[in-house]
């Protein structure tokens, strides 16, 4: 058989495998789709022209003025916080009386780039801090008529919150809760290798994580995948939840964001892309209420890291909470267990609710929301 025929068969084989994998992914997405009332999808426009997606889950009986912004981490989307009950902080806090808005940063989900702006692979954490954060705060305050909002961020979402709080938009935050957010980056050869590999694999169009997660989702829980303990305690998250999380929550990663994370890991820094702004040093100047939370066996944000960032935060109202067996919790918590572990709805979520409620502005009894055409104001 000549070379041309071999090449033709190879092309056919690749196309057939791609078609089979495409059908497989469609089946996975259908089988593991979220079976809950979907939130309302909204848009927030940034100054540089990007349009972000927000997912609004309003409280049936709103008890507090301040809305809650729920901000996902790296390689994730709004399902980090708006999942199926009981593993859904958006549902939990809405039932407690808070209007909740799950954010999807630029490049994630249905966000749309500016026609003349930088494309998604060139996005940095700086863009999330200077553009996305202020835009979603402004949009949510306009829609609810509130003066300030709470920011809850998991992992990178918490780091973005720390940096946003140091800028002009920080005055519009009523409090910040960082959940498993590693402000310090201790030497960990495995994490360094993974980030370096991801940064190289992200050239030139970013790291497309959805294909892998959708393909592998049905197998999770039947066998423990290599490196699983980096992001979760596999024993703490039920196998059906692991499969559904991978089928719904995982998203792509920007090339420049991965390069920025590589810089942080290599130099134990938390700073802007060009190194000119030291966000870690800025934590000492924060004055808003801050809650630092994490898990006892989280390799990305270990307890030593959490205690160090807690000491560094300058806010007079600050609190540290490390979940795990030593504290009397059901199990030791990894990185993702803080949201999807079997103990999360009864151990983590109530702590967050109570912290928010103690610092929120209670609305008068009988206050009813009457949305205007723009969605602004309280009735």
Secondary structure by P-SEA (a helix, b strand, c coil): ccaaaaaaaaaaaaaaaaaaaaaaaaaaaaaaccccccccccccccccbbbbbbbbbbbccccccbbbbbbbccccccccccccccccaaaaaaaaccbbbbbbcccccccccccccccccccccccccccaaaaaaaaaaaaacccbbbbbbcaaaaaaaaaaaaccccccccbbbbccccccccccaaaaaaaaaaaaaaccccccaaaaaaaaccccccccccccccccccccccaaaaaaaaaccbbbbbaaaaaaaaaaaaccccccccccccccccccccccbbbbbbbcccccccaaaaaaaaaaccccbbbbbbbcccccccccccccccccccccccccaaaaaaaaaaccccccccbbbbbcccccccc
